[in-house]
Amino acid sequence: MGADVSRRRALAATGLLLLGSLLASGLLEARVQDPAQTSLKPAADAPPGQDKPAAARPAKERMAVSVILAWVWLSIAVLLVFLRMRVREADRVHRMGLQRAGEGPPRGPRH
Amino acid sequence: MKALRAWIEDRLGLGPVAAFLAKKEVPCHKHTVLYYTGSSILLFLGIQIVTGVLLALYYQPTLAEANASVVRIMTEMPLGWLVRSVHSWSATFMIALVFVHLLGIAFTKAYRKPREATWLTGVLLLGSSLAFGFTGYLLPWDELSLAATKVGTNMPKALPVIGTWLTRVMRAGDDVTGDTLTRFFIVHVSVLPLALLAILGVHVFLVQRHGMSVPLEAERDKIKLPWLPFWPNFLLREAGVWLVLLGVLLTVAVFLAPGIGPQADLMAPAPEGIKPEWYFLFMFQTLKLFPARILGLNGEMIAVMIMMAGMAAVLLLPFIDNRPLERKGKVITGLAWAGLAYAVGMSIWGLM
């Protein structure tokens, strides 16, 4: 029962994250004007001693990278949920094994 | 799938390795978190190799082209700026984790018998990682990297007998020039990776050979600690840590991408505010503080000799601290804390 509830919660959280990220990426895309073709090369006449900016790249690419980053984090969140489920299952099997082998009380590994 | 597995098994014979992993146990205690640092270092090393190969496809290690090729990577290659940023940040993350890993082992005294050789290879791996950082810093060939390399390669000069020779070997001449750049590139992309992979192989073998260490008190009192199977329980947890680290790395690389300074000019005077990478700051600051002459002797030479003695002490720590539970062991722990506080304090001072 408890496992069902937590699974439902995980699914709901994943769905919300998905929707949120879709909404955010859509809004961000909508804000991108067709790039006024920012120069690909950093200003050649930058004052001496000053770093050339690493981010001198078109707005579209910047936006794409931000959207990809949001998706990366979303994927990580989903994968972490799945990993957590697998870890719990593996720990349960391990505890059962210990119990059967009489190695002591079934204690949950803390880490 | 079964047939493929059998085909691989027939050719590679990985059965014993799989059996070993299935039996491998990971002890659970208050320092278990330190176990995650080792595999995370490997993750960042893998990222370094992949991004390094991508950068090497476009980088040109010549006086005329080095700086321009890095600018091209950052501005003209698709996502080149991101690849360079990930390479740079994962180096920082890797070195930071190597420090954490080594300090964790030092303060839990996990280097004690029979793990002395594991410690030795670990310290050598730290040395290789720092050498990667030092040689990589020059490659963008901008004003700052040239000046910092001049300072760095000048340090061994203070050593008696071999100092001048060592500096000449590092610089491929008397001064930092285009030849130094080529030499640093070769060392960075071929000599160091080979050395690092060889030492790493021995290190990983020794870790598997002796198993994971447990806290000193548990070993002394012969306490049977709870444990986890490495496969799949611990590995799944490690996978979670890797995912989070990957996300953090990508985020930092996107928002804090390193820039590049103007092309180095061999004739120009050193620019203001030369600073090495953060992991060399404490040495840099120490050198700045030492007077030119102490009791009629060369101050820089004394500073370099003290640092060399410190490094030798770190390398030989398991042999110096051979009775970790006794008073001697506690004194050494105190000294190690003092050394760490000094390095952190000097680094912060160097940053300011």
Interface residues (C-beta under 8 A of the other chain):
Chain A: L40 K41 P42 A46 P48 G49 Q50 D51 K52 P53 A54 A55 A56 R57 E61 V65 S66 L69 V72 W73 I76 L79 L80 L83 R84 R86 V87 A90 D91 H94 R107 P109 R110 H111
Chain B: C28 T32 V33 V71 M74 T75 E76 L79 W81 L82 R84 S85 E143 P226 W227 L228 P229 P232 N233 L236 R237 A239 G240 L243 V244 L246 G247 L250 T251 V254 A257 P258 G259 I260 G261 P262 P271
